[in-house]
Amino acid sequence: MQPDWPAEIHRELVAAGVTVVGYVPDAGHKRLIELCQADRGMHAVVLTTEEEGIGLAAGAWLGGQKSVLLMQSSGVGNLVNVLGMVKVCRFPLVMIVTMRGEQGEFNPWQVPMGENTARVLETMSVAVRQAGDAQTVAAHVHTAIGLAYETQGAQAVLIAQRVIGIKSFQEQTDQ
């Protein structure tokens, strides 16, 4: 039986004192988003674009709060310019990224960013951890949160598409 990685991530967020969760709606993060929305100790903030999440994280840090940003790999491309702010201003940023564009992807538009997400983030001085199976997700999130707040830098956990489940074209047309 697969671990309930969204619940494990939620437990890690609570244990780390995360109170602000910015997210762009994403099917891969659906259960984690619902857990954060239901948690009275967290403010789940829906974003219209990933760039807003950087400002949200900066504001949370300035207000003495811990935050994380949830998004899909295709949204990483939207962050390139604003990630410079994290490095220059030296504040912690934790991103939990569900991957698309990996083996089995039905949507060819997801492939280019999916193939380059880790490289793009690393180029912008973001430390990257790749969770290739459900058993490692929570441990990677735990480490990323600790290091981001210890070093006042950016950390990303990339959750492989095989962990979140590969969407099929049929599933998309049935909805």
DRENTISE-249654 format. One record per atom (N, C-alpha, C): chain; atom name; x, y, z. Coordinates in nm, 4 decimals. Example, Ala and Ser with C-alpha at 12.3 -4.5 7.8 and 13.67 -1.06 7.14 Angstrom:
BEGIN
chain:name:px:py:pz
A:N:1.3190:-0.5690:0.7800 .
A:CA:1.2300:-0.4500:0.7800 .
A:C:1.3200:-0.3300:0.7800 .
A:N:1.2850:-0.2250:0.7080 .
A:CA:1.3670:-0.1060:0.7140 .
A:C:1.2900:0.0030:0.7870 .
END
This chain:
BEGIN
chain:name:px:py:pz
A:N:0.0842:-0.1184:0.0000 .
A:CA:0.0000:0.0000:0.0000 .
A:C:0.0891:0.1254:0.0000 .
A:N:0.0557:0.2184:-0.0851 .
A:CA:0.1310:0.3441:-0.0968 .
A:C:0.1075:0.4312:0.0273 .
A:N:0.2107:0.4978:0.0732 .
A:CA:0.1912:0.5936:0.1830 .
A:C:0.0995:0.7079:0.1392 .
A:N:0.0299:0.7646:0.2346 .
A:CA:-0.0557:0.8811:0.2092 .
A:C:0.0337:1.0047:0.2127 .
A:N:0.1085:1.0267:0.1038 .
A:CA:0.2081:1.1337:0.1038 .
A:C:0.1490:1.2726:0.1241 .
A:N:0.0283:1.3031:0.0751 .
A:CA:-0.0254:1.4367:0.1071 .
A:C:-0.0453:1.4563:0.2580 .
A:N:-0.0960:1.3539:0.3274 .
A:CA:-0.1144:1.3646:0.4722 .
A:C:0.0209:1.3728:0.5426 .
A:N:0.1192:1.2997:0.4922 .
A:CA:0.2531:1.3066:0.5516 .
A:C:0.3141:1.4454:0.5328 .
A:N:0.2961:1.5052:0.4156 .
A:CA:0.3459:1.6417:0.3941 .
A:C:0.2750:1.7373:0.4891 .
A:N:0.1435:1.7239:0.5010 .
A:CA:0.0677:1.8113:0.5899 .
A:C:0.1214:1.8014:0.7326 .
A:N:0.1483:1.6800:0.7798 .
A:CA:0.2049:1.6622:0.9144 .
A:C:0.3399:1.7325:0.9261 .
A:N:0.4229:1.7248:0.8223 .
A:CA:0.5531:1.7931:0.8239 .
A:C:0.5344:1.9449:0.8306 .
A:N:0.4375:1.9969:0.7551 .
A:CA:0.4118:2.1412:0.7562 .
A:C:0.3680:2.1867:0.8950 .
A:N:0.2784:2.1111:0.9562 .
A:CA:0.2308:2.1447:1.0907 .
A:C:0.3468:2.1388:1.1895 .
A:N:0.4252:2.0320:1.1836 .
A:CA:0.5370:2.0156:1.2773 .
A:C:0.6405:2.1275:1.2628 .
A:N:0.6561:2.1789:1.1412 .
A:CA:0.7532:2.2864:1.1164 .
A:C:0.6973:2.4242:1.1490 .
A:N:0.5694:2.4324:1.1802 .
A:CA:0.5094:2.5618:1.2128 .
A:C:0.4687:2.6430:1.0920 .
A:N:0.4461:2.5776:0.9786 .
A:CA:0.4010:2.6485:0.8585 .
A:C:0.2568:2.6928:0.8783 .
A:N:0.2313:2.8219:0.8575 .
A:CA:0.0957:2.8747:0.8762 .
A:C:0.0384:2.9361:0.7490 .
A:N:0.1200:2.9566:0.6469 .
A:CA:0.0747:3.0162:0.5211 .
A:C:0.1105:2.9212:0.4072 .
A:N:0.0093:2.8814:0.3300 .
A:CA:0.0293:2.7902:0.2176 .
A:C:-0.0273:2.8558:0.0924 .
A:N:0.0614:2.8978:0.0040 .
A:CA:0.0188:2.9531:-0.1235 .
A:C:0.0120:2.8413:-0.2253 .
A:N:-0.0904:2.8446:-0.3095 .
A:CA:-0.1023:2.7382:-0.4092 .
A:C:-0.1724:2.7883:-0.5349 .
A:N:-0.1290:2.7308:-0.6450 .
A:CA:-0.2010:2.7445:-0.7702 .
A:C:-0.2797:2.6143:-0.7828 .
A:N:-0.4110:2.6193:-0.8073 .
A:CA:-0.4890:2.4953:-0.8126 .
A:C:-0.4230:2.3916:-0.9034 .
A:N:-0.4163:2.2684:-0.8525 .
A:CA:-0.3437:2.1618:-0.9205 .
A:C:-0.4008:2.0283:-0.8752 .
A:N:-0.4361:1.9427:-0.9690 .
A:CA:-0.4913:1.8116:-0.9354 .
A:C:-0.3917:1.7278:-0.8564 .
A:N:-0.2621:1.7396:-0.8839 .
A:CA:-0.1613:1.6628:-0.8120 .
A:C:-0.1522:1.6993:-0.6652 .
A:N:-0.1841:1.8229:-0.6320 .
A:CA:-0.1801:1.8700:-0.4930 .
A:C:-0.3197:1.8731:-0.4298 .
A:N:-0.4205:1.8239:-0.4994 .
A:CA:-0.5601:1.8382:-0.4558 .
A:C:-0.5804:1.7996:-0.3092 .
A:N:-0.5385:1.6814:-0.2708 .
A:CA:-0.5611:1.6358:-0.1319 .
A:C:-0.4822:1.7199:-0.0319 .
A:N:-0.3572:1.7536:-0.0630 .
A:CA:-0.2776:1.8366:0.0272 .
A:C:-0.3417:1.9745:0.0430 .
A:N:-0.3901:2.0317:-0.0652 .
A:CA:-0.4573:2.1620:-0.0581 .
A:C:-0.5803:2.1522:0.0324 .
A:N:-0.6587:2.0455:0.0154 .
A:CA:-0.7781:2.0280:0.0993 .
A:C:-0.7414:2.0152:0.2471 .
A:N:-0.6344:1.9432:0.2773 .
A:CA:-0.5902:1.9294:0.4164 .
A:C:-0.5488:2.0645:0.4741 .
A:N:-0.4779:2.1445:0.3950 .
A:CA:-0.4353:2.2768:0.4415 .
A:C:-0.5543:2.3710:0.4582 .
A:N:-0.6515:2.3638:0.3667 .
A:CA:-0.7717:2.4470:0.3783 .
A:C:-0.8511:2.4122:0.5034 .
A:N:-0.8540:2.2850:0.5395 .
A:CA:-0.9317:2.2401:0.6555 .
A:C:-0.8597:2.2655:0.7875 .
A:N:-0.7308:2.2939:0.7831 .
A:CA:-0.6503:2.3140:0.9030 .
A:C:-0.6700:2.4569:0.9535 .
A:N:-0.7277:2.4723:1.0716 .
A:CA:-0.7553:2.6055:1.1278 .
A:C:-0.6292:2.6842:1.1615 .
A:N:-0.5151:2.6150:1.1700 .
A:CA:-0.3892:2.6821:1.1992 .
A:C:-0.3158:2.7301:1.0756 .
A:N:-0.3754:2.7065:0.9592 .
A:CA:-0.3116:2.7463:0.8333 .
A:C:-0.4017:2.8389:0.7539 .
A:N:-0.3368:2.9262:0.6789 .
A:CA:-0.4068:3.0111:0.5836 .
A:C:-0.3700:2.9598:0.4453 .
A:N:-0.4632:2.8944:0.3781 .
A:CA:-0.4415:2.8456:0.2424 .
A:C:-0.4837:2.9575:0.1473 .
A:N:-0.3891:3.0052:0.0683 .
A:CA:-0.4122:3.1215:-0.0176 .
A:C:-0.4031:3.0795:-0.1636 .
A:N:-0.5156:3.0897:-0.2332 .
A:CA:-0.5148:3.0553:-0.3754 .
A:C:-0.4493:3.1689:-0.4538 .
A:N:-0.3617:3.1327:-0.5457 .
A:CA:-0.2878:3.2291:-0.6272 .
A:C:-0.3369:3.2213:-0.7714 .
A:N:-0.3317:3.3326:-0.8419 .
A:CA:-0.3663:3.3292:-0.9835 .
A:C:-0.2451:3.2955:-1.0688 .
A:N:-0.1259:3.3168:-1.0143 .
A:CA:-0.0028:3.2827:-1.0841 .
A:C:0.1064:3.2550:-0.9806 .
A:N:0.2014:3.1740:-1.0184 .
A:CA:0.3057:3.1319:-0.9257 .
A:C:0.3895:3.2474:-0.8729 .
A:N:0.4086:3.3510:-0.9529 .
A:CA:0.4882:3.4660:-0.9082 .
A:C:0.4322:3.5280:-0.7815 .
A:N:0.3018:3.5282:-0.7666 .
A:CA:0.2400:3.5830:-0.6462 .
A:C:0.2866:3.5087:-0.5214 .
A:N:0.3209:3.3827:-0.5365 .
A:CA:0.3649:3.3022:-0.4243 .
A:C:0.4961:3.3501:-0.3647 .
A:N:0.5828:3.4075:-0.4471 .
A:CA:0.7092:3.4599:-0.3965 .
A:C:0.6817:3.5804:-0.3062 .
A:N:0.5940:3.6694:-0.3496 .
A:CA:0.5552:3.7835:-0.2662 .
A:C:0.4860:3.7391:-0.1389 .
A:N:0.4020:3.6375:-0.1486 .
A:CA:0.3339:3.5833:-0.0306 .
A:C:0.4363:3.5286:0.0689 .
A:N:0.5345:3.4547:0.0193 .
A:CA:0.6386:3.3982:0.1074 .
A:C:0.7210:3.5089:0.1723 .
A:N:0.7542:3.6123:0.0959 .
A:CA:0.8306:3.7247:0.1515 .
A:C:0.7500:3.7950:0.2602 .
A:N:0.6242:3.8190:0.2339 .
A:CA:0.5385:3.8847:0.3326 .
A:C:0.5190:3.8007:0.4566 .
A:N:0.5030:3.6705:0.4394 .
A:CA:0.4883:3.5811:0.5546 .
A:C:0.6143:3.5867:0.6409 .
A:N:0.7306:3.5800:0.5749 .
A:CA:0.8576:3.5850:0.6478 .
A:C:0.8724:3.7169:0.7236 .
A:N:0.8424:3.8266:0.6572 .
A:CA:0.8513:3.9570:0.7232 .
A:C:0.7548:3.9676:0.8406 .
A:N:0.6426:3.8971:0.8319 .
A:CA:0.5438:3.8966:0.9399 .
A:C:0.5686:3.7893:1.0451 .
A:N:0.6828:3.7201:1.0341 .
A:CA:0.7174:3.6202:1.1338 .
A:C:0.6494:3.4857:1.1158 .
A:N:0.5980:3.4600:0.9967 .
A:CA:0.5291:3.3341:0.9693 .
A:C:0.6118:3.2481:0.8743 .
A:N:0.5877:3.1174:0.8790 .
A:CA:0.6502:3.0249:0.7846 .
A:C:0.5492:2.9909:0.6762 .
A:N:0.6010:2.9743:0.5536 .
A:CA:0.5120:2.9464:0.4414 .
A:C:0.5714:2.8408:0.3492 .
A:N:0.4865:2.7866:0.2656 .
A:CA:0.5284:2.7021:0.1538 .
A:C:0.4471:2.7416:0.0319 .
A:N:0.5004:2.7086:-0.0845 .
A:CA:0.4338:2.7347:-0.2123 .
A:C:0.4135:2.6014:-0.2825 .
A:N:0.2888:2.5708:-0.3183 .
A:CA:0.2543:2.4487:-0.3903 .
A:C:0.2259:2.4844:-0.5350 .
A:N:0.2846:2.4083:-0.6273 .
A:CA:0.2592:2.4346:-0.7684 .
A:C:0.2978:2.3144:-0.8521 .
A:N:0.2690:2.3238:-0.9794 .
A:CA:0.3024:2.2217:-1.0778 .
A:C:0.4290:2.2631:-1.1518 .
A:N:0.4990:2.1670:-1.2069 .
A:CA:0.6259:2.1957:-1.2752 .
A:C:0.6111:2.2972:-1.3878 .
A:N:0.5001:2.2987:-1.4557 .
A:CA:0.4831:2.3956:-1.5643 .
A:C:0.4834:2.5391:-1.5124 .
A:N:0.4526:2.5592:-1.3852 .
A:CA:0.4536:2.6927:-1.3267 .
A:C:0.5918:2.7425:-1.2892 .
A:N:0.6900:2.6530:-1.2846 .
A:CA:0.8262:2.6939:-1.2486 .
A:C:0.8787:2.7964:-1.3487 .
A:N:0.8453:2.7820:-1.4745 .
A:CA:0.8895:2.8776:-1.5759 .
A:C:0.8407:3.0184:-1.5495 .
A:N:0.7286:3.0305:-1.4807 .
A:CA:0.6745:3.1626:-1.4485 .
A:C:0.7532:3.2331:-1.3387 .
A:N:0.8403:3.1623:-1.2694 .
A:CA:0.9094:3.2157:-1.1529 .
A:C:1.0485:3.2716:-1.1791 .
A:N:1.1026:3.2506:-1.2971 .
A:CA:1.2442:3.2763:-1.3199 .
A:C:1.2859:3.4171:-1.2773 .
A:N:1.2205:3.5206:-1.3229 .
A:CA:1.2615:3.6569:-1.2870 .
A:C:1.2474:3.6843:-1.1379 .
A:N:1.1377:3.6447:-1.0802 .
A:CA:1.1113:3.6793:-0.9401 .
A:C:1.1931:3.5946:-0.8421 .
A:N:1.2487:3.4813:-0.8857 .
A:CA:1.3355:3.4037:-0.7968 .
A:C:1.4615:3.4807:-0.7599 .
A:N:1.5011:3.5766:-0.8421 .
A:CA:1.6144:3.6619:-0.8076 .
A:C:1.5905:3.7376:-0.6782 .
A:N:1.4664:3.7719:-0.6506 .
A:CA:1.4307:3.8430:-0.5278 .
A:C:1.4639:3.7599:-0.4042 .
A:N:1.4422:3.6286:-0.4132 .
A:CA:1.4692:3.5401:-0.3002 .
A:C:1.6185:3.5421:-0.2675 .
A:N:1.7008:3.5349:-0.3706 .
A:CA:1.8451:3.5344:-0.3494 .
A:C:1.8944:3.6690:-0.2961 .
A:N:1.8494:3.7776:-0.3561 .
A:CA:1.8960:3.9104:-0.3158 .
A:C:1.8471:3.9463:-0.1748 .
A:N:1.7217:3.9174:-0.1455 .
A:CA:1.6639:3.9548:-0.0159 .
A:C:1.6893:3.8506:0.0934 .
A:N:1.7383:3.7353:0.0572 .
A:CA:1.7733:3.6285:0.1522 .
A:C:1.6589:3.5954:0.2481 .
A:N:1.5505:3.5447:0.1921 .
A:CA:1.4441:3.4944:0.2781 .
A:C:1.4136:3.3501:0.2392 .
A:N:1.3598:3.2724:0.3321 .
A:CA:1.3342:3.1315:0.3041 .
A:C:1.2166:3.1136:0.2089 .
A:N:1.2330:3.0184:0.1190 .
A:CA:1.1256:2.9816:0.0265 .
A:C:1.1268:2.8306:0.0131 .
A:N:1.0117:2.7695:0.0374 .
A:CA:0.9957:2.6258:0.0180 .
A:C:0.8891:2.6056:-0.0885 .
A:N:0.9264:2.5344:-0.1946 .
A:CA:0.8330:2.5029:-0.3020 .
A:C:0.8149:2.3522:-0.3082 .
A:N:0.6902:2.3080:-0.3128 .
A:CA:0.6592:2.1669:-0.3314 .
A:C:0.5936:2.1584:-0.4685 .
A:N:0.6627:2.0909:-0.5600 .
A:CA:0.6272:2.0949:-0.7021 .
A:C:0.5849:1.9566:-0.7497 .
A:N:0.4623:1.9449:-0.7996 .
A:CA:0.4204:1.8204:-0.8634 .
A:C:0.4665:1.8246:-1.0084 .
A:N:0.5271:1.7155:-1.0505 .
A:CA:0.5871:1.7110:-1.1835 .
A:C:0.4883:1.6657:-1.2895 .
A:N:0.5023:1.7269:-1.4034 .
A:CA:0.4333:1.6860:-1.5261 .
A:C:0.5410:1.6741:-1.6325 .
A:N:0.5061:1.6165:-1.7455 .
A:CA:0.5992:1.6075:-1.8566 .
A:C:0.6993:1.4946:-1.8455 .
A:N:0.6800:1.4063:-1.7498 .
A:CA:0.7699:1.2927:-1.7358 .
A:C:0.7137:1.1749:-1.8157 .
A:N:0.7788:1.0596:-1.8067 .
A:CA:0.7379:0.9435:-1.8863 .
A:C:0.5902:0.9125:-1.8662 .
A:N:0.5187:0.8980:-1.9754 .
A:CA:0.3761:0.8673:-1.9719 .
A:C:0.2864:0.9896:-1.9830 .
A:N:0.3426:1.1082:-1.9937 .
A:CA:0.2646:1.2320:-2.0039 .
A:C:0.1815:1.2314:-2.1317 .
A:N:0.0529:1.2627:-2.1200 .
A:CA:-0.0336:1.2672:-2.2376 .
A:C:-0.0306:1.4028:-2.3075 .
A:N:0.0104:1.5079:-2.2377 .
A:CA:0.0053:1.6431:-2.2916 .
A:C:0.1457:1.6880:-2.3330 .
A:N:0.1726:1.6981:-2.4623 .
A:CA:0.3076:1.7337:-2.5066 .
A:C:0.3526:1.8724:-2.4612 .
A:N:0.2602:1.9610:-2.4289 .
A:CA:0.2971:2.0959:-2.3828 .
A:C:0.3602:2.0940:-2.2443 .
A:N:0.3394:1.9871:-2.1701 .
A:CA:0.3981:1.9743:-2.0356 .
A:C:0.5422:1.9238:-2.0391 .
A:N:0.5838:1.8623:-2.1488 .
A:CA:0.7134:1.7948:-2.1549 .
A:C:0.8336:1.8897:-2.1439 .
A:N:0.8424:1.9993:-2.2196 .
A:CA:0.9638:2.0820:-2.2100 .
A:C:0.9950:2.1303:-2.0683 .
A:N:0.8977:2.1821:-1.9972 .
A:CA:0.9245:2.2302:-1.8614 .
A:C:0.9481:2.1126:-1.7676 .
A:N:0.8744:2.0042:-1.7876 .
A:CA:0.8950:1.8858:-1.7044 .
A:C:1.0367:1.8328:-1.7150 .
A:N:1.0928:1.8367:-1.8337 .
A:CA:1.2301:1.7895:-1.8540 .
A:C:1.3337:1.8842:-1.7953 .
A:N:1.2986:2.0091:-1.7749 .
A:CA:1.3969:2.1103:-1.7346 .
A:C:1.3709:2.1765:-1.5999 .
A:N:1.2704:2.1339:-1.5280 .
A:CA:1.2349:2.1982:-1.4018 .
A:C:1.3528:2.2051:-1.3049 .
A:N:1.4176:2.0927:-1.2800 .
A:CA:1.5291:2.0915:-1.1837 .
A:C:1.6405:2.1850:-1.2292 .
A:N:1.6767:2.1807:-1.3574 .
A:CA:1.7845:2.2676:-1.4082 .
A:C:1.7489:2.4146:-1.3962 .
A:N:1.6259:2.4499:-1.4274 .
A:CA:1.5834:2.5898:-1.4179 .
A:C:1.5943:2.6371:-1.2733 .
A:N:1.5431:2.5586:-1.1808 .
A:CA:1.5487:2.5975:-1.0400 .
A:C:1.6929:2.6079:-0.9907 .
A:N:1.7750:2.5100:-1.0239 .
A:CA:1.9151:2.5124:-0.9801 .
A:C:1.9895:2.6317:-1.0383 .
A:N:1.9589:2.6676:-1.1621 .
A:CA:2.0213:2.7841:-1.2242 .
A:C:1.9878:2.9116:-1.1477 .
A:N:1.8702:2.9150:-1.0860 .
A:CA:1.8267:3.0312:-1.0092 .
A:C:1.8585:3.0162:-0.8598 .
A:N:1.9559:2.9321:-0.8268 .
A:CA:2.0068:2.9135:-0.6895 .
A:C:1.9072:2.8483:-0.5945 .
A:N:1.8216:2.7645:-0.6467 .
A:CA:1.7274:2.6895:-0.5642 .
A:C:1.7830:2.5481:-0.5463 .
A:N:1.7952:2.5022:-0.4220 .
A:CA:1.8367:2.3639:-0.3956 .
A:C:1.7176:2.2724:-0.4261 .
A:N:1.7434:2.1648:-0.4980 .
A:CA:1.6364:2.0770:-0.5457 .
A:C:1.6517:1.9377:-0.4863 .
A:N:1.5392:1.8828:-0.4385 .
A:CA:1.5307:1.7438:-0.3938 .
A:C:1.4247:1.6767:-0.4787 .
A:N:1.4558:1.5580:-0.5283 .
A:CA:1.3613:1.4878:-0.6143 .
A:C:1.3048:1.3665:-0.5417 .
A:N:1.1739:1.3674:-0.5225 .
A:CA:1.1040:1.2567:-0.4568 .
A:C:1.0491:1.1648:-0.5650 .
A:N:1.1189:1.0543:-0.5872 .
A:CA:1.0807:0.9615:-0.6928 .
A:C:0.9817:0.8559:-0.6499 .
A:N:0.9583:0.8432:-0.5196 .
A:CA:0.8578:0.7487:-0.4719 .
A:C:0.7888:0.8066:-0.3492 .
A:N:0.6692:0.7567:-0.3216 .
A:CA:0.5854:0.8129:-0.2155 .
A:C:0.6511:0.8031:-0.0775 .
A:N:0.7372:0.7037:-0.0577 .
A:CA:0.8001:0.6843:0.0725 .
A:C:0.8995:0.7951:0.1065 .
A:N:0.9514:0.8676:0.0083 .
A:CA:1.0538:0.9682:0.0351 .
A:C:1.0017:1.1116:0.0382 .
A:N:0.8781:1.1327:0.0006 .
A:CA:0.8250:1.2687:-0.0123 .
A:C:0.8339:1.3454:0.1197 .
A:N:0.7796:1.2906:0.2267 .
A:CA:0.7754:1.3623:0.3551 .
A:C:0.9154:1.3933:0.4064 .
A:N:1.0081:1.2998:0.3910 .
A:CA:1.1457:1.3233:0.4372 .
A:C:1.2101:1.4372:0.3592 .
A:N:1.1863:1.4425:0.2294 .
A:CA:1.2407:1.5527:0.1491 .
A:C:1.1797:1.6868:0.1905 .
A:N:1.0502:1.6882:0.2173 .
A:CA:0.9838:1.8113:0.2611 .
A:C:1.0405:1.8546:0.3969 .
A:N:1.0575:1.7615:0.4876 .
A:CA:1.1148:1.7913:0.6193 .
A:C:1.2521:1.8576:0.6042 .
A:N:1.3376:1.7988:0.5230 .
A:CA:1.4723:1.8529:0.5020 .
A:C:1.4666:1.9902:0.4361 .
A:N:1.3815:2.0052:0.3355 .
A:CA:1.3718:2.1331:0.2641 .
A:C:1.3261:2.2452:0.3556 .
A:N:1.2270:2.2190:0.4387 .
A:CA:1.1787:2.3226:0.5306 .
A:C:1.2903:2.3616:0.6275 .
A:N:1.3551:2.2626:0.6845 .
A:CA:1.4626:2.2916:0.7802 .
A:C:1.5734:2.3738:0.7183 .
A:N:1.6195:2.3349:0.6005 .
A:CA:1.7299:2.4064:0.5362 .
A:C:1.6895:2.5455:0.4882 .
A:N:1.5682:2.5600:0.4369 .
A:CA:1.5244:2.6915:0.3885 .
A:C:1.5257:2.7935:0.5015 .
A:N:1.4763:2.7545:0.6181 .
A:CA:1.4692:2.8492:0.7295 .
A:C:1.6029:2.8625:0.8014 .
A:N:1.6864:2.7602:0.7931 .
A:CA:1.8203:2.7685:0.8531 .
A:C:1.9131:2.8566:0.7688 .
A:N:1.9034:2.8447:0.6368 .
A:CA:1.9956:2.9171:0.5472 .
A:C:1.9355:3.0432:0.4878 .
A:N:1.8063:3.0653:0.5094 .
A:CA:1.7327:3.1755:0.4465 .
A:C:1.7532:3.1728:0.2953 .
A:N:1.7249:3.0573:0.2390 .
A:CA:1.7387:3.0369:0.0954 .
A:C:1.6222:2.9575:0.0402 .
A:N:1.6300:2.9275:-0.0877 .
A:CA:1.5215:2.8592:-0.1581 .
A:C:1.5485:2.7096:-0.1691 .
A:N:1.4438:2.6322:-0.1441 .
A:CA:1.4470:2.4863:-0.1533 .
A:C:1.3243:2.4411:-0.2310 .
A:N:1.3408:2.3384:-0.3124 .
A:CA:1.2271:2.2819:-0.3855 .
A:C:1.2280:2.1305:-0.3729 .
A:N:1.1095:2.0736:-0.3535 .
A:CA:1.0908:1.9291:-0.3569 .
A:C:1.0070:1.8999:-0.4804 .
A:N:1.0629:1.8196:-0.5711 .
A:CA:0.9928:1.7814:-0.6930 .
A:C:0.9341:1.6430:-0.6726 .
A:N:0.8024:1.6331:-0.6797 .
A:CA:0.7331:1.5053:-0.6609 .
A:C:0.7073:1.4449:-0.7986 .
A:N:0.7687:1.3306:-0.8229 .
A:CA:0.7622:1.2657:-0.9542 .
A:C:0.6186:1.2374:-0.9969 .
A:N:0.5986:1.2408:-1.1268 .
A:CA:0.4664:1.2165:-1.1829 .
A:C:0.4154:1.0770:-1.1471 .
A:N:0.5042:0.9805:-1.1353 .
A:CA:0.4589:0.8450:-1.0991 .
A:C:0.4050:0.8400:-0.9563 .
A:N:0.4451:0.9360:-0.8707 .
A:CA:0.3935:0.9423:-0.7335 .
A:C:0.2526:1.0014:-0.7334 .
A:N:0.2326:1.1088:-0.8081 .
A:CA:0.1005:1.1742:-0.8081 .
A:C:0.0005:1.1007:-0.8958 .
A:N:0.0506:1.0181:-0.9866 .
A:CA:-0.0354:0.9456:-1.0794 .
A:C:-0.0337:1.0114:-1.2155 .
A:N:-0.0181:0.9315:-1.3167 .
A:CA:-0.0108:0.9823:-1.4528 .
A:C:-0.1515:0.9964:-1.5074 .
A:N:-0.1843:1.1153:-1.5522 .
A:CA:-0.3144:1.1410:-1.6108 .
A:C:-0.3179:1.0800:-1.7503 .
A:N:-0.4345:1.0378:-1.7906 .
A:CA:-0.4494:0.9852:-1.9263 .
A:C:-0.5354:1.0818:-2.0065 .
A:N:-0.5239:1.0742:-2.1370 .
A:CA:-0.6054:1.1586:-2.2231 .
A:C:-0.7531:1.1274:-2.2004 .
A:N:-0.7867:0.9998:-2.1797 .
A:CA:-0.9252:0.9607:-2.1568 .
A:C:-0.9811:1.0282:-2.0319 .
A:N:-0.9009:1.0337:-1.9224 .
A:CA:-0.9459:1.1004:-1.7996 .
A:C:-0.9777:1.2466:-1.8273 .
A:N:-0.8985:1.3109:-1.9106 .
A:CA:-0.9181:1.4528:-1.9400 .
A:C:-1.0440:1.4752:-2.0214 .
A:N:-1.0754:1.3863:-2.1142 .
A:CA:-1.1939:1.4070:-2.1979 .
A:C:-1.3219:1.3696:-2.1252 .
A:N:-1.3118:1.2877:-2.0213 .
A:CA:-1.4307:1.2482:-1.9433 .
A:C:-1.4753:1.3581:-1.8470 .
A:N:-1.3891:1.4550:-1.8185 .
A:CA:-1.4213:1.5568:-1.7177 .
A:C:-1.4944:1.6738:-1.7766 .
END
